[in-house]
Amino acid sequence: MATTPLEATDKTLFRSFEVAASNTIARGMPVKFSGTKIVKSETTTDQPIGIAMEAGDGDNAKIRNIRVAMLGSPGIVPLLCSGVINPGAYATPGTNGAASITPGGGSTLKGCLGQMMEAGAAGELSGCNIGLGGPVYTA
């Protein structure tokens, strides 16, 4: 991973969302809805809506509302990795970040966050093209 992850967001759609109570979200973490609020998206079968651009805490009024880069909008944003992800690989929600996914060849629907633009390892932020994000079928 580069010291500073790739980021190109001049055309990215951002929305502000409230983090649900008793939830903390790290910068770069995939997020999903829980009612009208957001929580971490941590399984491949989740329906992620975007990537947290800053850390948030549902129990702290100062950081309860956070900015989210919306999946499907053009842009490269820092994505928190839960394991090794290589450039060109597609990312899916995983525990504590994103993991690799291989789209195609099956009937299992999974959430795809986008395509990695640089390598990442567990706990690192790496650039991800979220314009390619959305549901995909895998084996």
C-alpha positions as CSV (number, residue, x, y, z in Angstrom):
1,M,0.0,0.0,0.0
2,A,1.1,3.5,-0.7
3,T,1.6,5.8,2.3
4,T,-1.4,7.7,1.1
5,P,-4.1,5.6,-0.7
6,L,-5.2,6.6,-4.1
7,E,-8.2,9.0,-4.1
8,A,-10.0,10.7,-7.0
9,T,-13.4,12.0,-5.9
10,D,-14.2,15.1,-8.0
11,K,-17.3,13.3,-9.5
12,T,-18.1,11.0,-6.6
13,L,-21.6,11.3,-4.9
14,F,-21.3,11.8,-1.2
15,R,-24.2,11.6,1.3
16,S,-24.2,12.2,5.1
17,F,-25.7,9.4,7.2
18,E,-26.2,8.9,10.9
19,V,-24.3,6.0,12.5
20,A,-26.7,3.7,14.4
21,A,-26.4,3.7,18.2
22,S,-23.8,1.3,19.7
23,N,-22.0,1.2,16.4
24,T,-18.5,2.5,15.4
25,I,-17.3,2.7,11.9
26,A,-13.7,3.2,10.8
27,R,-12.6,5.3,7.8
28,G,-12.7,3.2,4.7
29,M,-15.2,0.7,6.1
30,P,-18.0,-0.5,3.8
31,V,-21.4,0.5,5.2
32,K,-25.1,-0.6,4.8
33,F,-28.5,0.5,6.1
34,S,-30.0,-0.6,9.4
35,G,-33.3,1.1,9.2
36,T,-32.6,4.7,8.2
37,K,-29.1,4.7,9.8
38,I,-25.9,3.0,8.8
39,V,-23.7,0.2,10.3
40,K,-20.7,-1.7,9.1
41,S,-21.2,-4.0,6.2
42,E,-19.1,-7.1,7.1
43,T,-20.5,-10.1,5.1
44,T,-20.4,-10.9,1.4
45,T,-24.2,-11.2,1.4
46,D,-24.8,-7.7,2.7
47,Q,-26.2,-5.0,0.6
48,P,-23.5,-2.3,1.0
49,I,-24.4,1.3,0.0
50,G,-21.0,3.0,0.2
51,I,-17.7,3.5,1.9
52,A,-17.2,5.6,5.0
53,M,-14.9,8.6,4.3
54,E,-14.4,9.3,8.0
55,A,-14.7,7.5,11.3
56,G,-18.1,7.6,13.1
57,D,-19.6,6.6,16.4
58,G,-23.3,6.3,16.9
59,D,-22.9,7.1,20.6
60,N,-20.8,10.3,20.1
61,A,-22.8,13.3,19.0
62,K,-19.6,15.0,17.5
63,I,-19.0,12.1,15.1
64,R,-22.4,10.5,14.7
65,N,-23.1,11.9,11.2
66,I,-20.4,10.8,8.6
67,R,-19.8,11.3,4.9
68,V,-20.2,8.2,2.7
69,A,-19.0,7.8,-0.8
70,M,-21.9,6.1,-2.6
71,L,-21.3,2.9,-4.6
72,G,-21.8,3.1,-8.3
73,S,-20.7,6.8,-8.5
74,P,-17.5,7.5,-10.2
75,G,-14.4,7.7,-8.0
76,I,-11.5,6.1,-6.3
77,V,-11.8,6.1,-2.5
78,P,-9.7,4.6,0.4
79,L,-11.1,1.2,1.3
80,L,-10.1,-0.6,4.5
81,C,-8.8,-4.1,3.8
82,S,-9.5,-7.1,6.0
83,G,-6.8,-9.2,4.3
84,V,-4.5,-9.1,1.2
85,I,-6.1,-7.7,-1.9
86,N,-4.2,-7.3,-5.1
87,P,-4.6,-4.5,-7.7
88,G,-7.3,-5.4,-10.2
89,A,-9.1,-7.6,-7.8
90,Y,-12.8,-7.0,-6.9
91,A,-13.6,-6.3,-3.3
92,T,-16.5,-7.5,-1.2
93,P,-17.5,-6.7,2.5
94,G,-15.5,-8.7,5.0
95,T,-14.9,-8.7,8.7
96,N,-13.0,-5.5,9.6
97,G,-12.9,-4.2,6.0
98,A,-12.9,-5.6,2.5
99,A,-11.8,-9.0,1.0
100,S,-11.3,-10.3,-2.5
101,I,-14.2,-11.6,-4.6
102,T,-14.2,-13.4,-8.0
103,P,-17.3,-12.4,-9.9
104,G,-19.1,-14.6,-12.4
105,G,-19.8,-18.3,-13.0
106,G,-22.5,-19.0,-10.4
107,S,-25.8,-18.1,-8.9
108,T,-24.8,-16.7,-5.5
109,L,-25.5,-12.9,-5.2
110,K,-22.8,-11.0,-3.3
111,G,-22.1,-7.3,-2.7
112,C,-19.2,-5.9,-4.8
113,L,-17.6,-2.7,-3.5
114,G,-15.5,-2.1,-6.7
115,Q,-12.2,-2.9,-8.2
116,M,-8.9,-2.3,-6.3
117,M,-6.5,0.1,-7.9
118,E,-3.6,-0.8,-5.6
119,A,-2.5,-3.6,-3.2
120,G,-3.7,-3.7,0.4
121,A,-3.2,-5.8,3.5
122,A,-5.2,-6.3,6.6
123,G,-5.8,-2.9,8.4
124,E,-4.5,-0.8,5.5
125,L,-6.4,1.7,3.4
126,S,-6.1,1.2,-0.4
127,G,-7.7,2.9,-3.4
128,C,-10.8,1.2,-4.8
129,N,-12.8,2.2,-7.9
130,I,-16.3,2.3,-6.5
131,G,-17.8,3.1,-9.9
132,L,-17.7,-0.6,-10.5
133,G,-19.5,-1.4,-7.2
134,G,-22.9,-3.2,-7.1
135,P,-24.3,-6.7,-6.8
136,V,-22.5,-9.6,-8.6
137,Y,-23.0,-13.3,-9.0
138,T,-20.3,-15.7,-7.9
139,A,-19.9,-19.5,-7.7
